[in-house]
């Protein structure tokens, strides 16, 4: 009997990236979700009406958060958590799947191109490793982001509507947030199927955010690896110098101690030889390392992810505000005092009304909370993704257990008709 068959091949890199990225994203969101709610409400606050004063401002953080909690209760910080978890896990999984798959295609194309022109330099030449360059990285990230937005935009609309319900005109402070099904029904009733892709235009423009983020992340990671290689090379040079010095000292020791007793001299020589060998061994591994061989620690990956996300967020934050206001707009809650329409429903009307009523500062409401949340979220997600990558690959590579064979079918018992009993002839017969 043969055991469970080994899988024909391991999981693709794109699948591993998608699963580890999705799990890491959900865990990071759980850790930073209250901050996400705070910056969403700040971004949706228009600076007028009853809802605005109770939203935390950037003037006094501690006071603002206390006032926010007194008004809305702690449960408000977790409003819409379910849809946000689905949106975050799905979005990260889709993004990393397409990013990895498209990058593999770009690397293969680059290597094939280098191979065609590679006879000049001897061997494959320029296509070394997985580095596809800045422009190609941006194109790959943008294409992956566009596919991600088209697939996951409905989940984003529902999550934003639930999370920002307190900012809508007429919303009761501390009131119960709408359920996921109520929100889906309201979006469809107000805008039809297209309502689930509300904010698609600013979202497509916002593709610059992940593109810039992952470009910066790769650059920072490469810089950290190069710094680590230089540090290890310096340590190798120091170890080599120490080995040389130890060798000179050993030689000098042998010459100056030649007159001493042989046993003592032999013991000392052995000690000095051990020191020389140890120093030489320490110099060898570091001298052979390259950037591809260096593995960064979780702290270094966390730092790279945080810096990359901060840079991308500052550049694209005004569009994040526009997208949030557009997605959270509701016709049902869109009438202000006197019955006048108060909530803009198009990208341009959101931009023009924000600029007219709030000035340039309106496009940066909640930036501090956003930077804190997204930097922590992205750093945690990327760190967890790196840590979960090998575990995910190993788990997906496990062969599926073979189901036990069903027991052999029992032979069917066919009922045979019983012949009627023959009466013995009676004596009277």
N, C-alpha and C positions, 0 to 999 in steps of 0.2 A: 504494500500500500504506500503510495507516495504521499508526502506531507503537503501542506499548503503551497501552492505554486508561487514563486517569487514574481513580483510585478515585472512586466516586460521592460519598463523604464520608469525612472522617478518622475515626480511632478515637474511641470515646466517652471522655469524661473518666474514667469508672469503670474502663475497661480500662487506660488509661494509668497511673492511680493504682495499680491492682493489679500491673501488671508492674514499674513502677519501685519500688514498695514491696517486692515480693517479692525483686527483685535486691538492693536495698539491705539488706534484712534478712539475706539469706544472707551477703553480704560482711561485715556487722557481726558476725554470729555467728562467722564464721571468725576474726575478730580477737580475740574475747573468750571463745572456747569454754573454755579451761582454767579461767577464773574461774567459769564456769557449773557445771563439774564440782565444783569445790571447795565452792561454796555448796550444791549439791544434796546432797553427802555430809555437810556440816555439818547441814543441815536434817533428814536422815534419821538422824543419830546420836542414839540415845536416852539416851546418857550411861551406859550399862552394857553389859557384854559385851566381847568381844575386839575388835570393830570400832571401838568408840568412841574409844579412846585414840589410834589412828592417824589419826583425822580431824583436820584442822587446827582449832585453837581460836582465839579472838579475843585470847588473853592475849599471846602473842608471835608475831606474824605470820611473821617471817623464820624463826624456829625451827620453827614449826608446818609451814610449807610445805616446809622441808628434810626434816623427819621424814616428811611425807606422801610426798615424792618417793622417799626412801630405802625406804619401805615398799611403795609401789605401782608404782614406776617411772613414767617420763615418759609412757609410752603410756597409762596409766590416765587422764591428763588429757583424752585424746581418745576415751575409750570412748563408743560410741554416737553418734559424730559424724554418720554417714550418716543415721540416722533423725531426728536433731535438725535437720540441714540441711533434710530434706524437710518436717519439721513446721514449721520456722521460715518457710521460703519459702512453703509452702502457707497457713499461718496468716496471714501478713502479706498475701499476695495476696488471700485471701478477705476478710479484714477491710477492707482499703482499697477493694476493689471494692464491697462492700455499703455501707461508710461514705460513699463518694463518690456512689453511686447514690441512697442514701436522703437524703443532704444535698441533692442536686440536686432531688429531689422536694419536700423541705421548703422550699427557696428558691423553687421555682416556686409552691408553695402560698402562701408568704408574699407573693410579688409579685402573685399573682392577688387575694389578699385585700386588699392595699394598693391595687390598681387599682380594685377595686369601691368602696372608700371614698375613692378618690383625688381625686375632683372637688373636695373641700373645700380641699385644700392645693395644688391645681394640679399635675397630673402624677401620677406613680406614688406620690409621697409617701414613707411610712415604709419601704418595702421597698428600702432602698439597699444595693447590693452583695450579697455572699454571707454577710453576718453574720446568723445565724438566732437569736442569743441563747443564753444559758447553758442554760436548760431544754431547748430544742430540741436543742442540741448534745449534752447528756447523753442524751437519748432516742435520738438517731440513733446515738451511739457504743454505747449499751447494746444496741440492736437488732442492730447490725452485729456486736458481740461475741458475742451469743447465737447467731446463725447461724454464726459462725466456730467457736465451741466445739462445736456439734453436728456440724459437718462434719469438724473436724480433731482431735477428742478421741482417736480411736484412735491416731493418729501420736504424740500427746503421751504416752499410756500406754506405748507401746512404747519411746519414747525415754527416758522416766524410768526404766523398769525396767532398761534396759541401762546407763544412766549411773550409776545408784545400786546396781548389783549388789554392790559391795564392802561396802555397809552391811548387807546381809542376814545374819541369823544363819547361821553355818556357811560363809560365803563364805571362800575361801582368799585370803589377802593376796597380791596380785600375780597372781592367777589370771586365766585368759583370760575376758573377758566373753562372755556368750552372744551368738550371732549374732541378726540380726533375725528370721530365720525360726524359730529356736529360741524366741525370746521370744514371737512371735505364737502359736506352737503351745502354749507353756506357759500363756499368758493364756487361750486358748480352752479348754484342757483343764481349767483350774482354775475358771473363772467363766463359761464359755460366751460367747456373743456380747455379753452385757451387760458382760463384763469389760473390753471396749475403751472403755466409757464410765464406767469407775470414776473417781470424783472429779468427776462432773458437777455435783453439788450445790455443793461449794465453788467450782468453776470458774464456775458461774453467779453466785454471790455475788461472786466476784472480778471480775466484769464492771465493778465499780466502779473497778478499777485502770485499764484503758485509757480508760474514760469520764472519770475524773478526770485522767488523764495528758493526753489530747488536748484536754480543756477548758483545763487549765493551759497546754498548749503554745500553743493559739490565743491565750489571754490574754497570755502572755509575748511571743509574736510581735507581737500588736497593740500591746503596750506599747513594745516595741523600735522598731516602725515609727513610733509616735507620737513617741517620743523622737527618732528620726532626723529626722522632719519638723520638730520644734521646733528641732533643731540646725541643720538646713538653713535654716529660716526666720530664725534668729538670724544665720546667715552672710549670708543675703540682706539682712537689715536692715543688717548691718555693711557689706556691699558697697554698698548704696544710700547709706549715710552717707558712705562713702568716695568714691562718685561725686559726691555733693553737695559734699563738701569739695574734691574735685579740680576741680569746676566753679568754685567760688568762687576757688580758687587760680589757676585759669586766667584768670579775669576780672581778678583782681588783677594777675596777671603781665602781661596785655595793657596794663593802665592804667599800671603802673609802668615798663614797658619800651617805651613808645610812642616814646621819643626815640632809641632805639638804631637801628642800621642795619636797613633793611628785611629784608635777607636773613636776618640773624641772628634778627630778630624773627619772621620767617615760620617759620624752622626750629623755634624754641622753641614758637611757637603750635601747630605741627603735632604736636610731642611732647606738649604738654599736652592737646590735643584727643584724641589717641590714648589717653592715660591715662584721660580722662573716659569715652570710649566703651567701653574695656575694663572699667572698674568697673561701668558700667551694664549691659553684657552679662552680667557675672558675677552680677548681682543678679536678672536676669529668670528663669532656669530654676528656681532654688530657690524663688522666691516663688510659682510656679505649682504646686508639688508638693503632692500629698495622700498620705495613708497608702496608698491603693491603688496609687500610682505608685512607691512605695519598694520596692526589692529588697534584702533583707538578705544579708549576706555569709555564706559557709559557716561561719565561726567563730561568728557570731551565731546562726545556726540550730542549730549544735552546742550552744551554751550554753543556748538555750531548751529543746531536747530533753532535755538532762541535768537541768536544774532541774525540769522537769515530771515526769520519770520518778522522780527522787528523792522528790518530794512524794507521788506516788501509791504508791510502794513502801512507804514508812514506814507509811502508813495501812493498807495491806492485807496486810502481810507475814505476820501470824499465819495467815491463810487459805492463803497460799502454802505454809507448812510443812505444814499439815494436808493439802492436796492432794497434795504430794509424797510424804508418808508413806502416804497412801491408795493412790496409784497404784503405789508401789514395793512394796507388801505382796505377799507370795507365800505361798500355802498350803504349797508345797513346802518353803520355808525358814522356815516360821512356827512350828516347835516348838522350844522352848528346852530347858534341862536338865530331865530328868525327864519329858520328853514333854509338858510343859504348853504350851498355845498361847501364843505370845509376841507375835504380830503382830496388831494390831487390823484389822478388815476393814470397819468402817463409819465414817461421818463422825463421829458422836457418840462412838464408842468411842475414836477417835484423839484427839479433843479432851479427853475425860475422862481418858484414860490419860496424855496429855502433861501435863495440869495436875496430876494426882496425883503423877506420878513426877519431873517436872522443874520444876514451878511455872511462873510467868509467863515466866521466861527461856527455857523450852523453846520457846515460840512465836516467839522472835526469834533462834534459832540460825542463824548464817550471815548475819545482816542486813548486816554490813559488806561481806562479799564480794558479797552480792546487790546492794547499792546500787552498789558499784563496777562490777560486771558489767553490770547493767541500765542504769545511767546512761550508761556508755560505749557499750553496745549500742544503746540507743534514740537517743542523740545521733548516733552514726555512721549508723544506719539512716535517721533523718530527714534528716540532712545529705546522705547519698548519694541518697536518694529525691528531694530537691529538685534535686540536681545532675543526676540521670538523667532527670528528668521531661521536659525538652525533647528530649533525645536519644531517649528512648523514643517520644515522640509522632512525631518525625520518622521514626524507623525503622518504626513501625507504619503511617505514612502512605504509605510507598513502595508504588507499584503492583506487584503481583505480575508477574513477567516472563511475557509471553505465550509459551506453548510454540510452537515452530515447527510450521507445518502439515506433516502427513505428506506424503511425496512421492506423486504420483499413482500409483495402482495400475497395474501393468503389465498390459496385456491378456493374458488367459489364452490360451495356445496350445492349440488343440483339435487333438488328433491325429486326422487323417483316415485312415480305413482305406485301405491301399494295394491297388489292384485287382490280382488275381493275373495274373502274366504269361501271355499267350496263346502257347501253343507253335505254332511254325510247322509247318505240315503237312509231315511227312517224305515223302521220295520213295517210301518203301515204303508209305506210307499209303494 
